[in-house]
Amino acid sequence: MTTLDDSRVDAAPRAAAAPPAPVAQRPPAAAPAKDLRVAALVRFAVSITVLTVVGRAFLGFEQSWTQWLVSLASAYAFELAFEAIDAKATGRRPAFAGGGRALVVFLLPAHIMGSAIALLIYPGDRYLEFVLANAVAAASKLLFRVPVGGRWRHVLNPSNAAISVMLLFFSWVGPAPPYHFTENVSGIWDWIVPAILLSTGLLLNIKLTRKWPLMLAWFVGFVLQALVRDVFLGDRFASIMSVPMGTAFVLFTCYMITDPGTTPTKPGRQWLFGLSIAAVYGVLAALGVPYGLFYSLTLVCLGRGIGLGVLALVRRRQAVPTPAATSVLAVPSARPTPLLVRE
């Protein structure tokens, strides 16, 4: 700190005090990531709820109201049960504890998961399949996790993983028929309904989730795989490109592949993720594998999870000091290393 000599202070004439310099106002801070995440979850939950209600009341969704409610109840129950078990096993406080707001925020992903499953699978008039699908979805969040930045993060998109399992192992379960999104409308409404879903999805992913690079990469990759199949495999480009014209593709693009918890955040990695989904989809389509949209996302999420797990293992081994580098006089830290926290 700079000081002045006393004699210099006494000899110097006293000048009038200068007026204080104006304090520069700081620009408003950006919203915390957690607030954006909660806001995105709220918008997702509201959007899928409105779509479900309007779809069953006016558009002609095949699933019944009761099946939706069973799916929601199952999602809530499994999420709460698995969180309570995991919290007890790791000696921490459950995420839903702490009042009504904490419970509501915790159940937002479960609400989205249960609604998405009820929206996208069709087991006829059965109910047990919705319960099983939600059990698979909730369990995937607990079982398929990797350490990232000191926290456990699930790597599979829960609802997409559950849909993939149901389509793969239960032959009587199929995806929701594409026509049911606009079955009871005609004329200009065949275009208005997908346009509304696309516009709301774009706003949500541009403003809150910031996953628009992923969406763009997925669409660009889809066009590229269509061109490759047209040139080398003889598939018709126009026929392949009819898929993005449907409402199901819009929902998959805006609300499925952009899951904030299981997708990259940096734009470059989002591009890699989106192009990878398109490439895997193209391979599955070329091999004649049905339901490629769901399987491709699940496979890419698994691959990303394996990569993150290997990276975490390598970093952990690099962080362990060798015996030669360890000082004999080193004193252990009084503060224990924090445990990984589930997110």
Secondary structure, 3 states (H helix, E strand, C coil): CCCCCHHHHHHCCCCCCCCCCCCCCCCCCCCCHHHHHHHHHHHHHHHHHHHHHHHHHHHCCCCCHHHHHHHHHHHHHHHHHHHHHHHHHHCCCCCCCCCHHHHHHHHHHHHHHHHHHHHHEECCCCCHHHHHHHHHHHHHHHHCEEEECCEEEECCCHHHHHHHHHHHHCCCCEECCHHHHCCCCCCCHHHHHHHHHHHHHHHHHHHCCCCHHHHHHHHHHHHHHHHHHHHHHCCCHHHHCCHHHCHHHHHHHHHHCCCHHHCCCCHHHHHHHHHHHHHHHHHHHHCCCCCHHHHHHHHHHHHHHHHHHHHHHHHHHHHCCCHHHCCCCCCCCCCCCCCCEEC
